[in-house]
């Protein structure tokens, strides 16, 4: 989760062009927020790629 936390200030500051999330199909406890402390950020889903074994890569771009 450290890379997600380090991306949060850049996302809030409008300095990220694209955000890629790798989604793995498993359940691990109660979980944590992906981007803790971030205010609402509007994103558009730009691309979805299935890489196998249920793993999906989601590419988001900030709404301009």
Secondary structure, 3 states (H helix, E strand, C coil): CHHHHHHHHHHHCCCCCCEEEEECCCCCCCCCCCCCCCCCCCEEEEEEEEEECCEEEEEEEECC
